[in-house]
Amino acid sequence: MTTFKSPEVIINRTAESFFKKIGDLNNLKDIMPSTIQNFKSTESTCSFKMKGMPSLNLKLGEKIPYSKISLTAEGSQVPFSLDCFITEKGNQCQARLEINAELNMMMKMMVEKPLTQFLDVLASRMANF
């Protein structure tokens, strides 16, 4: 299992408020990089295309109130999950994103840079979410 992590960001919302907002996948469009194409969503699913990669289909998986939301890939050649870890900090919260994927060394080398950049953009945009 290969793990890619975003930097931790401080969000000016309570953990509960942020959890509810990010737990509705319709809201993810607000934090997606401008390079994302064909973004479609419902409350519990989303799909989009990143340059140089196949379309990604994600569905809401595990939800631990106010601390973790996990999205899992559907129909992907590479099994992976996108997790958001949330920590309460008074009237604010701290969040970090993590992608866990089953990758061989060659695939890891190919996707490491674009996935790390993707997570960095999502994290920076989450801070103003």
C-alpha atoms as an extended CHARMM CRD file, in Angstrom:
* protein
*
       129  EXT
         1         1  MET       CA              0.0000000000        0.0000000000        0.0000000000  PROA      1               0.0000000000
         2         2  THR       CA              1.3530000000        3.4050000000       -0.9980000000  PROA      2               0.0000000000
         3         3  THR       CA              0.2840000000        6.5140000000        0.9140000000  PROA      3               0.0000000000
         4         4  PHE       CA              0.3450000000       10.1160000000       -0.3000000000  PROA      4               0.0000000000
         5         5  LYS       CA             -0.3790000000       12.8460000000        2.2660000000  PROA      5               0.0000000000
         6         6  SER       CA             -1.3490000000       16.5010000000        2.0350000000  PROA      6               0.0000000000
         7         7  PRO       CA             -0.0370000000       19.1150000000        4.4250000000  PROA      7               0.0000000000
         8         8  GLU       CA             -2.2390000000       19.7160000000        7.4640000000  PROA      8               0.0000000000
         9         9  VAL       CA             -4.3440000000       22.8640000000        7.1550000000  PROA      9               0.0000000000
        10        10  ILE       CA             -6.2670000000       24.9540000000        9.6680000000  PROA      10              0.0000000000
        11        11  ILE       CA             -9.9050000000       25.5850000000        8.7260000000  PROA      11              0.0000000000
        12        12  ASN       CA            -11.9650000000       28.3890000000       10.2430000000  PROA      12              0.0000000000
        13        13  ARG       CA            -14.9180000000       26.0970000000       10.9850000000  PROA      13              0.0000000000
        14        14  THR       CA            -15.6990000000       23.6860000000       13.7670000000  PROA      14              0.0000000000
        15        15  ALA       CA            -14.9340000000       20.0450000000       13.0570000000  PROA      15              0.0000000000
        16        16  GLU       CA            -18.6910000000       19.3550000000       12.9700000000  PROA      16              0.0000000000
        17        17  SER       CA            -19.3820000000       22.1220000000       10.4410000000  PROA      17              0.0000000000
        18        18  PHE       CA            -16.4630000000       21.1050000000        8.1940000000  PROA      18              0.0000000000
        19        19  PHE       CA            -17.3960000000       17.4010000000        8.4410000000  PROA      19              0.0000000000
        20        20  LYS       CA            -20.9650000000       18.1280000000        7.3230000000  PROA      20              0.0000000000
        21        21  LYS       CA            -19.8100000000       20.3310000000        4.4290000000  PROA      21              0.0000000000
        22        22  ILE       CA            -17.1550000000       17.9710000000        3.0810000000  PROA      22              0.0000000000
        23        23  GLY       CA            -19.3610000000       14.9310000000        3.7330000000  PROA      23              0.0000000000
        24        24  ASP       CA            -21.6920000000       16.1270000000        0.9380000000  PROA      24              0.0000000000
        25        25  LEU       CA            -19.7410000000       15.3170000000       -2.2200000000  PROA      25              0.0000000000
        26        26  ASN       CA            -21.6190000000       18.0160000000       -4.1510000000  PROA      26              0.0000000000
        27        27  ASN       CA            -19.4290000000       20.5000000000       -2.2290000000  PROA      27              0.0000000000
        28        28  LEU       CA            -16.1470000000       18.9820000000       -3.4490000000  PROA      28              0.0000000000
        29        29  LYS       CA            -16.3390000000       20.9430000000       -6.7060000000  PROA      29              0.0000000000
        30        30  ASP       CA            -15.4800000000       24.0540000000       -4.6370000000  PROA      30              0.0000000000
        31        31  ILE       CA            -12.0480000000       22.6830000000       -3.7190000000  PROA      31              0.0000000000
        32        32  MET       CA            -11.1290000000       20.8760000000       -6.9320000000  PROA      32              0.0000000000
        33        33  PRO       CA             -8.2090000000       22.2300000000       -8.9890000000  PROA      33              0.0000000000
        34        34  SER       CA             -9.1690000000       24.1280000000      -12.1400000000  PROA      34              0.0000000000
        35        35  THR       CA             -7.5320000000       21.3720000000      -14.2210000000  PROA      35              0.0000000000
        36        36  ILE       CA            -10.2250000000       18.8530000000      -13.2210000000  PROA      36              0.0000000000
        37        37  GLN       CA            -12.5890000000       18.0160000000      -16.0550000000  PROA      37              0.0000000000
        38        38  ASN       CA            -16.1160000000       16.5530000000      -16.2030000000  PROA      38              0.0000000000
        39        39  PHE       CA            -16.8250000000       16.8460000000      -12.4690000000  PROA      39              0.0000000000
        40        40  LYS       CA            -20.1800000000       15.2580000000      -11.6110000000  PROA      40              0.0000000000
        41        41  SER       CA            -21.5530000000       14.5790000000       -8.1510000000  PROA      41              0.0000000000
        42        42  THR       CA            -24.3920000000       13.5180000000       -5.9090000000  PROA      42              0.0000000000
        43        43  GLU       CA            -24.4070000000       13.7140000000       -2.1340000000  PROA      43              0.0000000000
        44        44  SER       CA            -22.5780000000       10.3630000000       -1.8910000000  PROA      44              0.0000000000
        45        45  THR       CA            -20.7060000000        9.9280000000       -5.2100000000  PROA      45              0.0000000000
        46        46  CYS       CA            -18.5080000000       11.9580000000       -7.5380000000  PROA      46              0.0000000000
        47        47  SER       CA            -16.5710000000       11.4550000000      -10.7290000000  PROA      47              0.0000000000
        48        48  PHE       CA            -13.9750000000       13.5450000000      -12.5440000000  PROA      48              0.0000000000
        49        49  LYS       CA            -11.0200000000       13.3510000000      -14.8730000000  PROA      49              0.0000000000
        50        50  MET       CA             -7.4600000000       14.4740000000      -14.1700000000  PROA      50              0.0000000000
        51        51  LYS       CA             -5.0830000000       15.1700000000      -17.0530000000  PROA      51              0.0000000000
        52        52  GLY       CA             -3.1650000000       12.0690000000      -18.0720000000  PROA      52              0.0000000000
        53        53  MET       CA             -5.2510000000        9.7510000000      -15.8880000000  PROA      53              0.0000000000
        54        54  PRO       CA             -8.4380000000        7.7570000000      -16.4310000000  PROA      54              0.0000000000
        55        55  SER       CA            -11.7540000000        9.0550000000      -15.0860000000  PROA      55              0.0000000000
        56        56  LEU       CA            -12.1010000000        8.5460000000      -11.3440000000  PROA      56              0.0000000000
        57        57  ASN       CA            -15.3480000000        7.4480000000       -9.6950000000  PROA      57              0.0000000000
        58        58  LEU       CA            -15.5260000000        7.8440000000       -5.9260000000  PROA      58              0.0000000000
        59        59  LYS       CA            -18.2240000000        6.9050000000       -3.4470000000  PROA      59              0.0000000000
        60        60  LEU       CA            -18.6590000000        7.8140000000        0.1760000000  PROA      60              0.0000000000
        61        61  GLY       CA            -17.3880000000        5.0040000000        2.3600000000  PROA      61              0.0000000000
        62        62  GLU       CA            -16.6010000000        5.2480000000        6.0540000000  PROA      62              0.0000000000
        63        63  LYS       CA            -17.7980000000        8.2930000000        7.9900000000  PROA      63              0.0000000000
        64        64  ILE       CA            -16.6750000000        8.7270000000       11.5990000000  PROA      64              0.0000000000
        65        65  PRO       CA            -18.5410000000       11.7920000000       12.9010000000  PROA      65              0.0000000000
        66        66  TYR       CA            -16.4020000000       14.9090000000       12.9510000000  PROA      66              0.0000000000
        67        67  SER       CA            -13.0730000000       13.0710000000       12.5460000000  PROA      67              0.0000000000
        68        68  LYS       CA            -12.8390000000       11.0420000000        9.3030000000  PROA      68              0.0000000000
        69        69  ILE       CA            -14.4690000000       10.7430000000        5.9010000000  PROA      69              0.0000000000
        70        70  SER       CA            -13.3070000000        8.0870000000        3.4740000000  PROA      70              0.0000000000
        71        71  LEU       CA            -14.0300000000        7.9530000000       -0.2560000000  PROA      71              0.0000000000
        72        72  THR       CA            -13.3560000000        4.7240000000       -2.1250000000  PROA      72              0.0000000000
        73        73  ALA       CA            -12.7370000000        4.1770000000       -5.8330000000  PROA      73              0.0000000000
        74        74  GLU       CA            -15.3740000000        2.3750000000       -7.8800000000  PROA      74              0.0000000000
        75        75  GLY       CA            -14.4720000000        0.5810000000      -11.0880000000  PROA      75              0.0000000000
        76        76  SER       CA            -10.8440000000        1.6630000000      -10.9020000000  PROA      76              0.0000000000
        77        77  GLN       CA             -8.0070000000       -0.4800000000      -12.2390000000  PROA      77              0.0000000000
        78        78  VAL       CA             -6.0860000000        0.5450000000       -9.1170000000  PROA      78              0.0000000000
        79        79  PRO       CA             -7.8700000000        0.1560000000       -5.7660000000  PROA      79              0.0000000000
        80        80  PHE       CA             -7.5010000000        3.3310000000       -3.7060000000  PROA      80              0.0000000000
        81        81  SER       CA             -9.1540000000        5.5080000000       -1.0960000000  PROA      81              0.0000000000
        82        82  LEU       CA             -9.1300000000        9.2440000000       -0.4100000000  PROA      82              0.0000000000
        83        83  ASP       CA             -9.4110000000        9.9870000000        3.3090000000  PROA      83              0.0000000000
        84        84  CYS       CA             -9.9150000000       13.2620000000        5.1450000000  PROA      84              0.0000000000
        85        85  PHE       CA             -8.8140000000       13.3140000000        8.7850000000  PROA      85              0.0000000000
        86        86  ILE       CA            -10.3000000000       16.1030000000       10.9060000000  PROA      86              0.0000000000
        87        87  THR       CA             -9.1420000000       17.2450000000       14.3390000000  PROA      87              0.0000000000
        88        88  GLU       CA            -11.1590000000       19.6450000000       16.5000000000  PROA      88              0.0000000000
        89        89  LYS       CA             -9.2580000000       22.7770000000       17.5600000000  PROA      89              0.0000000000
        90        90  GLY       CA            -11.8580000000       24.8300000000       19.4690000000  PROA      90              0.0000000000
        91        91  ASN       CA            -13.7430000000       27.0310000000       16.9810000000  PROA      91              0.0000000000
        92        92  GLN       CA            -11.4550000000       25.7890000000       14.2110000000  PROA      92              0.0000000000
        93        93  CYS       CA            -10.3600000000       22.4040000000       12.9960000000  PROA      93              0.0000000000
        94        94  GLN       CA             -7.3020000000       20.8980000000       11.3820000000  PROA      94              0.0000000000
        95        95  ALA       CA             -7.5980000000       18.6330000000        8.3290000000  PROA      95              0.0000000000
        96        96  ARG       CA             -5.2950000000       16.4050000000        6.3290000000  PROA      96              0.0000000000
        97        97  LEU       CA             -5.9430000000       14.3870000000        3.1770000000  PROA      97              0.0000000000
        98        98  GLU       CA             -4.4670000000       11.0070000000        2.3960000000  PROA      98              0.0000000000
        99        99  ILE       CA             -4.5980000000        8.7660000000       -0.6700000000  PROA      99              0.0000000000
       100       100  ASN       CA             -3.9120000000        5.0770000000       -0.0950000000  PROA      100             0.0000000000
       101       101  ALA       CA             -3.4080000000        3.0330000000       -3.2500000000  PROA      101             0.0000000000
       102       102  GLU       CA             -2.2680000000       -0.4200000000       -4.3050000000  PROA      102             0.0000000000
       103       103  LEU       CA              0.6150000000        0.5850000000       -6.5940000000  PROA      103             0.0000000000
       104       104  ASN       CA              3.6530000000       -1.1840000000       -7.9580000000  PROA      104             0.0000000000
       105       105  MET       CA              6.9310000000        0.7690000000       -8.0720000000  PROA      105             0.0000000000
       106       106  MET       CA              6.5080000000        1.8270000000      -11.7080000000  PROA      106             0.0000000000
       107       107  MET       CA              2.9790000000        3.1600000000      -11.1210000000  PROA      107             0.0000000000
       108       108  LYS       CA              4.0920000000        4.9190000000       -7.9440000000  PROA      108             0.0000000000
       109       109  MET       CA              6.8190000000        6.7670000000       -9.8460000000  PROA      109             0.0000000000
       110       110  MET       CA              4.3360000000        7.7910000000      -12.5580000000  PROA      110             0.0000000000
       111       111  VAL       CA              1.5730000000        9.1080000000      -10.2710000000  PROA      111             0.0000000000
       112       112  GLU       CA              3.5110000000       10.4150000000       -7.2570000000  PROA      112             0.0000000000
       113       113  LYS       CA              4.0140000000       13.9670000000       -8.5590000000  PROA      113             0.0000000000
       114       114  PRO       CA              0.4850000000       14.5660000000       -9.9560000000  PROA      114             0.0000000000
       115       115  LEU       CA             -1.2050000000       13.0220000000       -6.9020000000  PROA      115             0.0000000000
       116       116  THR       CA              0.9350000000       15.0020000000       -4.4590000000  PROA      116             0.0000000000
       117       117  GLN       CA              0.1770000000       18.2210000000       -6.3600000000  PROA      117             0.0000000000
       118       118  PHE       CA             -3.5280000000       17.3100000000       -6.4080000000  PROA      118             0.0000000000
       119       119  LEU       CA             -3.5550000000       16.8030000000       -2.6220000000  PROA      119             0.0000000000
       120       120  ASP       CA             -1.6510000000       20.0570000000       -2.0590000000  PROA      120             0.0000000000
       121       121  VAL       CA             -4.2190000000       22.0220000000       -4.0890000000  PROA      121             0.0000000000
       122       122  LEU       CA             -7.1600000000       20.3560000000       -2.3240000000  PROA      122             0.0000000000
       123       123  ALA       CA             -5.6310000000       21.0740000000        1.0840000000  PROA      123             0.0000000000
       124       124  SER       CA             -4.9150000000       24.7320000000        0.3270000000  PROA      124             0.0000000000
       125       125  ARG       CA             -8.4320000000       25.2100000000       -1.0380000000  PROA      125             0.0000000000
       126       126  MET       CA             -9.9440000000       23.4370000000        1.9910000000  PROA      126             0.0000000000
       127       127  ALA       CA             -8.4250000000       26.0870000000        4.2440000000  PROA      127             0.0000000000
       128       128  ASN       CA            -10.8300000000       28.6310000000        2.6800000000  PROA      128             0.0000000000
       129       129  PHE       CA            -13.7390000000       26.1840000000        2.2960000000  PROA      129             0.0000000000
